[in-house]
Amino acid sequence: MPDNYITTETEKGKISISEDVIAVMVTAAVSEVEGVDGLANTVGSDILDFIGKKSLSKGVKVTLQDDRIVIDVLLMVIFGSAIADVASKVQLAVAGAVEAMTGLSPTVNVHVSGVSFPKSRQ
């Protein structure tokens, strides 16, 4: 997502926020939600990791549709957690964080792409 910005106009001028900045906000908000094991990899971030480039937006996609920020979050849920409750809490946390930091109200789509199991101890 380098060089992609979400831009809004105010009476005093334009405000542009990098999609990577929003993705970092989303990542921080998701990490605070109980029951989330982490963000899931996307094919693009796997390729970037392979060639040695860091992706700040692993598991997060930020787009602008009809003058509204749309955020897609791909996450892993801890086994035993209520998936619908975790997803709902992620939506609230992400929307609240992005709105508080940018003043923009996003649409947040949560995609649970897997369940993680505790590692067995030997």
Short mmCIF file of the C-alpha atoms (twelve columns), coordinates in Angstrom:
data_MODEL
# 
_entry.id   MODEL 
# 
loop_
_atom_site.group_PDB 
_atom_site.id 
_atom_site.type_symbol 
_atom_site.label_atom_id 
_atom_site.label_alt_id 
_atom_site.label_comp_id 
_atom_site.label_asym_id 
_atom_site.label_seq_id 
_atom_site.Cartn_x 
_atom_site.Cartn_y 
_atom_site.Cartn_z 
_atom_site.pdbx_PDB_model_num 
ATOM 1   C CA . MET A 1   0.000   0.000   0.000  1 
ATOM 2   C CA . PRO A 2   2.852   2.476   -0.315 1 
ATOM 3   C CA . ASP A 3   1.905   5.929   -1.521 1 
ATOM 4   C CA . ASN A 4   -1.852  5.282   -1.201 1 
ATOM 5   C CA . TYR A 5   -3.666  7.890   0.809  1 
ATOM 6   C CA . ILE A 6   -7.167  8.435   2.125  1 
ATOM 7   C CA . THR A 7   -7.889  12.090  1.398  1 
ATOM 8   C CA . THR A 8   -10.675 14.251  2.768  1 
ATOM 9   C CA . GLU A 9   -11.381 17.889  2.102  1 
ATOM 10  C CA . THR A 10  -12.116 20.433  4.797  1 
ATOM 11  C CA . GLU A 11  -12.852 24.120  4.564  1 
ATOM 12  C CA . LYS A 12  -9.150  24.794  5.216  1 
ATOM 13  C CA . GLY A 13  -7.750  22.300  2.706  1 
ATOM 14  C CA . LYS A 14  -7.061  18.608  2.176  1 
ATOM 15  C CA . ILE A 15  -6.071  16.025  4.760  1 
ATOM 16  C CA . SER A 16  -4.297  12.922  3.466  1 
ATOM 17  C CA . ILE A 17  -3.634  9.899   5.656  1 
ATOM 18  C CA . SER A 18  -1.531  7.012   4.405  1 
ATOM 19  C CA . GLU A 19  -3.327  3.662   4.217  1 
ATOM 20  C CA . ASP A 20  -0.308  2.225   6.052  1 
ATOM 21  C CA . VAL A 21  -0.944  4.586   8.976  1 
ATOM 22  C CA . ILE A 22  -4.551  3.423   9.170  1 
ATOM 23  C CA . ALA A 23  -3.393  -0.213  8.930  1 
ATOM 24  C CA . VAL A 24  -1.073  0.327   11.919 1 
ATOM 25  C CA . MET A 25  -4.004  1.783   13.902 1 
ATOM 26  C CA . VAL A 26  -6.085  -1.256  12.989 1 
ATOM 27  C CA . THR A 27  -3.312  -3.676  13.981 1 
ATOM 28  C CA . ALA A 28  -2.952  -1.993  17.375 1 
ATOM 29  C CA . ALA A 29  -6.717  -2.044  17.998 1 
ATOM 30  C CA . VAL A 30  -7.032  -5.720  17.012 1 
ATOM 31  C CA . SER A 31  -4.169  -6.742  19.307 1 
ATOM 32  C CA . GLU A 32  -6.152  -5.475  22.318 1 
ATOM 33  C CA . VAL A 33  -9.180  -7.720  21.681 1 
ATOM 34  C CA . GLU A 34  -9.389  -10.858 23.824 1 
ATOM 35  C CA . GLY A 35  -9.739  -14.037 21.781 1 
ATOM 36  C CA . VAL A 36  -7.700  -12.793 18.812 1 
ATOM 37  C CA . ASP A 37  -4.520  -14.770 18.171 1 
ATOM 38  C CA . GLY A 38  -3.309  -12.375 15.498 1 
ATOM 39  C CA . LEU A 39  -3.786  -11.171 11.984 1 
ATOM 40  C CA . ALA A 40  -3.817  -13.719 9.199  1 
ATOM 41  C CA . ASN A 41  -1.407  -13.647 6.288  1 
ATOM 42  C CA . THR A 42  -2.621  -12.801 2.845  1 
ATOM 43  C CA . VAL A 43  -0.978  -14.154 -0.277 1 
ATOM 44  C CA . GLY A 44  0.514   -10.738 -1.039 1 
ATOM 45  C CA . SER A 45  2.136   -10.372 2.377  1 
ATOM 46  C CA . ASP A 46  3.583   -13.892 2.131  1 
ATOM 47  C CA . ILE A 47  5.276   -12.945 -1.142 1 
ATOM 48  C CA . LEU A 48  6.573   -9.683  0.337  1 
ATOM 49  C CA . ASP A 49  8.004   -11.590 3.318  1 
ATOM 50  C CA . PHE A 50  9.673   -14.052 0.935  1 
ATOM 51  C CA . ILE A 51  11.438  -11.313 -1.046 1 
ATOM 52  C CA . GLY A 52  12.447  -9.518  2.138  1 
ATOM 53  C CA . LYS A 53  10.052  -6.562  2.173  1 
ATOM 54  C CA . LYS A 54  8.129   -5.740  5.323  1 
ATOM 55  C CA . SER A 55  4.382   -5.265  5.074  1 
ATOM 56  C CA . LEU A 56  2.879   -3.104  7.806  1 
ATOM 57  C CA . SER A 57  -0.598  -4.064  6.701  1 
ATOM 58  C CA . LYS A 58  -0.392  -7.854  7.021  1 
ATOM 59  C CA . GLY A 59  -3.977  -9.041  7.449  1 
ATOM 60  C CA . VAL A 60  -5.448  -5.565  6.908  1 
ATOM 61  C CA . LYS A 61  -6.787  -4.051  3.702  1 
ATOM 62  C CA . VAL A 62  -7.782  -0.375  3.621  1 
ATOM 63  C CA . THR A 63  -9.744  1.078   0.696  1 
ATOM 64  C CA . LEU A 64  -11.870 4.111   -0.047 1 
ATOM 65  C CA . GLN A 65  -15.310 3.370   -1.496 1 
ATOM 66  C CA . ASP A 66  -17.882 6.105   -2.120 1 
ATOM 67  C CA . ASP A 67  -16.021 8.551   0.143  1 
ATOM 68  C CA . ARG A 68  -15.987 6.041   3.003  1 
ATOM 69  C CA . ILE A 69  -13.054 4.106   4.442  1 
ATOM 70  C CA . VAL A 70  -13.597 0.357   4.179  1 
ATOM 71  C CA . ILE A 71  -11.337 -1.814  6.322  1 
ATOM 72  C CA . ASP A 72  -11.085 -5.571  5.865  1 
ATOM 73  C CA . VAL A 73  -9.437  -7.427  8.743  1 
ATOM 74  C CA . LEU A 74  -8.303  -11.050 8.355  1 
ATOM 75  C CA . LEU A 75  -7.699  -12.651 11.711 1 
ATOM 76  C CA . MET A 76  -7.044  -15.842 13.599 1 
ATOM 77  C CA . VAL A 77  -9.224  -16.608 16.617 1 
ATOM 78  C CA . ILE A 78  -8.060  -18.611 19.632 1 
ATOM 79  C CA . PHE A 79  -9.767  -22.007 19.895 1 
ATOM 80  C CA . GLY A 80  -12.596 -21.941 22.428 1 
ATOM 81  C CA . SER A 81  -13.439 -18.288 21.855 1 
ATOM 82  C CA . ALA A 82  -16.903 -17.312 20.647 1 
ATOM 83  C CA . ILE A 83  -16.086 -16.331 17.072 1 
ATOM 84  C CA . ALA A 84  -19.068 -13.989 16.566 1 
ATOM 85  C CA . ASP A 85  -18.315 -12.169 19.845 1 
ATOM 86  C CA . VAL A 86  -14.626 -11.777 19.003 1 
ATOM 87  C CA . ALA A 87  -15.461 -10.507 15.501 1 
ATOM 88  C CA . SER A 88  -17.971 -8.007  16.895 1 
ATOM 89  C CA . LYS A 89  -15.437 -6.740  19.457 1 
ATOM 90  C CA . VAL A 90  -12.842 -6.362  16.681 1 
ATOM 91  C CA . GLN A 91  -15.314 -4.304  14.621 1 
ATOM 92  C CA . LEU A 92  -16.013 -1.998  17.557 1 
ATOM 93  C CA . ALA A 93  -12.341 -1.648  18.517 1 
ATOM 94  C CA . VAL A 94  -11.182 -0.912  14.970 1 
ATOM 95  C CA . ALA A 95  -14.008 1.525   14.204 1 
ATOM 96  C CA . GLY A 96  -13.462 3.328   17.514 1 
ATOM 97  C CA . ALA A 97  -9.694  3.615   17.085 1 
ATOM 98  C CA . VAL A 98  -9.829  4.824   13.479 1 
ATOM 99  C CA . GLU A 99  -12.615 7.289   14.202 1 
ATOM 100 C CA . ALA A 100 -10.846 8.654   17.297 1 
ATOM 101 C CA . MET A 101 -7.531  9.119   15.489 1 
ATOM 102 C CA . THR A 102 -8.722  10.300  12.065 1 
ATOM 103 C CA . GLY A 103 -12.204 11.721  12.619 1 
ATOM 104 C CA . LEU A 104 -13.452 9.422   9.849  1 
ATOM 105 C CA . SER A 105 -16.051 6.722   10.449 1 
ATOM 106 C CA . PRO A 106 -15.048 3.461   8.708  1 
ATOM 107 C CA . THR A 107 -16.907 0.361   7.636  1 
ATOM 108 C CA . VAL A 108 -15.147 -2.640  9.208  1 
ATOM 109 C CA . ASN A 109 -15.451 -6.110  7.693  1 
ATOM 110 C CA . VAL A 110 -13.996 -8.935  9.778  1 
ATOM 111 C CA . HIS A 111 -12.941 -12.167 8.085  1 
ATOM 112 C CA . VAL A 112 -12.061 -15.006 10.458 1 
ATOM 113 C CA . SER A 113 -9.679  -17.081 8.378  1 
ATOM 114 C CA . GLY A 114 -8.681  -19.642 10.982 1 
ATOM 115 C CA . VAL A 115 -8.592  -20.922 14.514 1 
ATOM 116 C CA . SER A 116 -5.356  -21.360 16.432 1 
ATOM 117 C CA . PHE A 117 -4.820  -24.135 18.920 1 
ATOM 118 C CA . PRO A 118 -2.569  -23.985 21.954 1 
ATOM 119 C CA . LYS A 119 0.778   -25.619 21.380 1 
ATOM 120 C CA . SER A 120 1.180   -28.847 23.331 1 
ATOM 121 C CA . ARG A 121 3.853   -28.835 26.019 1 
ATOM 122 C CA . GLN A 122 6.387   -31.614 26.049 1 
# 
